[in-house]
Amino acid sequence: MTTYFTDKSLKFLRSLARHNERAWFLDHKDDYETQVREPFQRLLDDLQAPLAEVSLHFRSDSRKVGGSMFRIQRDTRYANDKTPYKQWQGARLYHERYREVPAPSFYLHLQPGGSFFGGGIWHPDTPVQRRIRQFIFDNPGGWKAAAHAPTFRRRFDLDSDEMLVRPPRGFPDDFEFLDDLRHRNFVAWRSIEDSVMLGPRLLPTLRKDLHALAPFMDYLCAALDLEF
């Protein structure tokens, strides 16, 4: 079975966390290419087939520019933290219409001790948040099946890092999923152990995750009038 990342992949990211400087990165750029970016590109190529089993409207794109992988360089223009590089490598499996309208994505994150896979819509603007909340209120049965099915919740957590202090106005206090309407991000995710990221089970695990996340992603696409 195929493996992608190795101990050297995580070693590079650990070293980058300790030496987050442009000079160091340029001296070790070949290590980044061979140990992080190129294995990630191979994985993205191999993910396109299992992704197509779930939806023909999402893309796993291995191109260096304009593809699924995020730049490892940080945008520091408006940040207090001026370190130039991220300490992880991430990639989104994006909806074909994401450049036109807000759309959910699948996301894979490689980081020593902090790798994860998930899907949803991250930091949507206020009108999109309101649209999803209203859709949940209007379609609670579908939300229960997509986000609260026991098999789903045993595998995934709903992101709760950024939530409103109290439920938004305009919804009855006895609504079954009132607490879910407090979410700013509508994301489900799960941690992946380093041993899985480095081993031959990674691709089969992600294939299973894609299928398990499909109802949740389908629901968000429906909320935003997107094909799934």
Secondary structure as the mmCIF struct_conf table of DSSP 4:
data_model
#
loop_
_struct_conf.conf_type_id
_struct_conf.id
_struct_conf.beg_label_comp_id
_struct_conf.beg_label_asym_id
_struct_conf.beg_label_seq_id
_struct_conf.end_label_comp_id
_struct_conf.end_label_asym_id
_struct_conf.end_label_seq_id
HELX_RH_AL_P HELX_RH_AL_P1 ASP A 7 ARG A 18
BEND BEND1 GLU A 21 GLU A 21
HELX_RH_AL_P HELX_RH_AL_P2 ARG A 22 ASP A 27
TURN_TY1_P TURN_TY1_P1 HIS A 28 HIS A 28
HELX_RH_AL_P HELX_RH_AL_P3 LYS A 29 TYR A 32
HELX_RH_PI_P HELX_RH_PI_P1 GLU A 33 ARG A 37
HELX_RH_AL_P HELX_RH_AL_P4 GLU A 38 VAL A 54
TURN_TY1_P TURN_TY1_P2 LEU A 56 HIS A 57
STRN STRN1 PHE A 58 ARG A 59
BEND BEND2 LYS A 64 SER A 68
STRN STRN2 MET A 69 MET A 69
HELX_LH_PP_P HELX_LH_PP_P1 PHE A 70 ARG A 71
BEND BEND3 ILE A 72 ILE A 72
STRN STRN3 GLN A 73 GLN A 73
TURN_TY1_P TURN_TY1_P3 ARG A 77 TYR A 78
BEND BEND4 ASN A 80 ASN A 80
BEND BEND5 PRO A 84 PRO A 84
STRN STRN4 TYR A 85 TYR A 85
BEND BEND6 GLN A 87 TRP A 88
STRN STRN5 GLN A 89 HIS A 95
TURN_TY1_P TURN_TY1_P4 GLU A 96 GLU A 100
BEND BEND7 VAL A 101 VAL A 101
STRN STRN6 SER A 105 LEU A 110
TURN_TY1_P TURN_TY1_P5 PRO A 112 GLY A 114
STRN STRN7 PHE A 116 ILE A 121
BEND BEND8 HIS A 123 HIS A 123
HELX_RH_AL_P HELX_RH_AL_P5 THR A 126 ASP A 138
HELX_RH_AL_P HELX_RH_AL_P6 PRO A 140 ALA A 147
BEND BEND9 HIS A 148 HIS A 148
HELX_RH_AL_P HELX_RH_AL_P7 PRO A 150 ARG A 155
STRN STRN8 ASP A 157 LEU A 158
BEND BEND10 ASP A 161 GLU A 162
STRN STRN9 MET A 163 MET A 163
BEND BEND11 VAL A 165 ARG A 166
HELX_LH_PP_P HELX_LH_PP_P2 PRO A 167 PRO A 168
TURN_TY1_P TURN_TY1_P6 ARG A 169 GLY A 170
BEND BEND12 PHE A 171 PHE A 171
TURN_TY1_P TURN_TY1_P7 ASP A 173 ASP A 174
TURN_TY1_P TURN_TY1_P8 GLU A 176 PHE A 177
HELX_RH_3T_P HELX_RH_3T_P1 LEU A 178 ARG A 182
STRN STRN10 HIS A 183 HIS A 183
BEND BEND13 ARG A 184 ASN A 185
STRN STRN11 PHE A 186 SER A 191
HELX_RH_AL_P HELX_RH_AL_P8 ASP A 194 LEU A 198
BEND BEND14 GLY A 199 GLY A 199
TURN_TY1_P TURN_TY1_P9 PRO A 200 ARG A 201
HELX_RH_AL_P HELX_RH_AL_P9 LEU A 202 ALA A 223
TURN_TY1_P TURN_TY1_P10 LEU A 224 ASP A 225
#
